[in-house]
Amino acid sequence: MSTPTAPLHRQLGLTDDELADIERLLGRGPTELELAMYAVMWSEHCSYKSSKVHLRRFPTEAPWVLVGPGEGAGVIDVGDGLAVAIRIESHNHPSAVEPYQGAATGVGGIIRDVFSMGARPIALMDPLRFGPLDDARTRYLFEGVVSGISGYGNAVGVPTVGGEVVFDDCYRDNPLVNVFCLGLLPKERLVLARAEGEGNLAVLLGSSTGRDGIGGASVLASAGFEEGSEAKRPSVQVGDPFEEKRLIEACLRCSTRASRSACRTWARPGCRARRRRPRRTRARAWTSTSRASRVASRA
């Protein structure tokens, strides 16, 4: 476990070998900002650095595949002018540290990936793995994860239609919390992450910011389940399903009016603003989100 006295790159979740790679690529030592950027983008959550070798073994091309790897979600043509957007992702480390918010934000993140493609999220599923229930910590994790999934899904208005749970001793210290989301869209409403042309209006939408979630990709998601992980609890983001519901409707309205040329969810890399007056900033965040939605819909 990295400590506050550890080198900065270790505090950010980078290994000594990765630091050497960064210095080789840059031809010099990185600044603190560059180091933080590399830590996020080279994290397990964002780069799939340990799993991409296995993911490459799956087929990704077929006549019915409209969008493969590289976008927020995969999209498949299902006929009659309709397509489905599909995304599955794990939230293991956040859920092991703070089970309710870890699982809840796993649901929120996977919904974002789907509606950013122009699809309306219509269903959630959750395959879960835990240790034996005779262990007190496992019961704590199980109850928190299930509550987080149901609480966020109910509030945002996307039903959990199925799932599975397995209890085995091999998951005692390493619970697996997977989240799947399915979305439906007309094929012509498909939106990708890359915009083209000049004069496009860029609009940043989201909930109010705070200290929660900082380092979620680098410090938390790529870390192990060693003793003392509870100290990383502030790195778990606090979800806001009500704001995300507004975000869903705003983005889909823009897609319907053909005013959105591209959309990308920032997810873990995120955007953090310093909040000096929590109550007033919260109000401004809601107002600015609404105003940005109206501007985007007219663009």
Secondary structure, DSSP 8 states (H G I E B T S, - for coil): ---TTS-HHHHTT--HHHHHHHHHHHTS---HHHHHHHHHHTSHHHH-TTTHHHHTTS----TTEEE-TTSSSEEEEEETTEEEEEEEEE-HHHHHHSHHHHHHHHHHHHHHHHHTTT-EEEEEEEEEEE--TTSHHHHHHHHHHHHHHHHHHHHHT--EEEEEEEE-GGGSSS-EEEEEEEEEEEGGG---S---SSS-----------STTTTIIIIIITS---TTGGGGGGGS----HHHHHHHHHHHHHHHHTT--S-----TTT------SSHHHHHHHHHHHHHHHHHHHHH-
